[in-house]
Amino acid sequence: MASIRKRGPYQWEVRIRKKGMPVTCKTFETKFDAEKWAREIESEMDRGVYVSRTEAETTTLREALERYIEEYLPRLAHSQTNVYKARMIQRHRLAEKFMAAIRGKDIAEFIRERQDEGASGNTIRLDLALLSRLFNVAASDWSMESLVNPVARVSRPKLPKGRERRLEADEEERLLAAAGPEMRLIIALALETAMRREDLSTLCWSAIDLDRRTATLFVTKNGETRTLPLSPKAIEILEAIRSAQAAAHAKNGRPPKADDRVFTQSPSAITQAMRRACREAGIEGLHFHDLRHEATSRLFENTDLDLMEIKSITGHKTLQMLARYTHLRMDRHADRLAGARR
């Protein structure tokens, strides 16, 4: 049965002892709240549905995030990005609350704080996705079975309208002219393959089979290995890079290795180089990721590949996502209506 004792002017401690159950304790500011909680817990024990809340009531979100960083994030493909997000959440007031005390209104307040900080709707949705996974893991693996995921109870920010930027007029020529030697090749290959910057940055020669005209991407955004076909122009670009690297290795006296990377630049370096090239070329509003939109749209405009074939090349999980990356020019539609072939 429950015993309630006053521990101070604003503290009432409840201690419940029941045969076959662990001793359960909790402190409240009012006697009314203490009695109400005691009745609820004793009722659950009598009905055989009681689940201990001790772990969830004594672990803060900050502590749970720390454990999540150590035990679970290393398993993910983009673990460092998620570690950065988890560290950011630890700096917010929400992180001081106990896991069991976090409600939908607390998550809604966190969303407002992030919006006030200038975070985009998509960034906030990714933050919430991390929190949601954390609560699910805590409930399933960390003896916090009593937890209810508060993230599932709140309305998430709407996704912004997808970008529709494509290369216009002579922008491709100007961009290539302004880019450095390696960046010029990265841009050209991106337009031929629709690869992401991470795919290009980590691409190794061991993953390329020029005889079969394929490139295999082992570490992709969705965590799945993908093999894509190489166009004649893509093969031409890669052969030129391989010849240049072979000449450099011969000059340095070091034979090339299969695990050598095709490009030396990191994803962030590619982004910075793209910004410099656009600035030099006088091009506004163009991001490196827009080249993936451009390449995907060109696959529809310039080839006879069907939807599923293009989806297998770009690696989009759904046709809906593929559609978000496809921005066809209306004059090309008009040409098709007039009988022109792709």
Helices and strands as residue ranges (DSSP letters): E 2-8, E 11-16, E 24-28, H 31-47, H 54-58, H 61-71, G 73-75, H 79-90, G 93-96, G 99-101, H 104-116, H 121-141, G 150-153, H 171-178, H 181-193, H 197-202, G 205-207, E 208-209, E 214-217, E 226-229, H 232-252, H 267-281, H 290-302, H 307-314, H 319-324, H 330-337
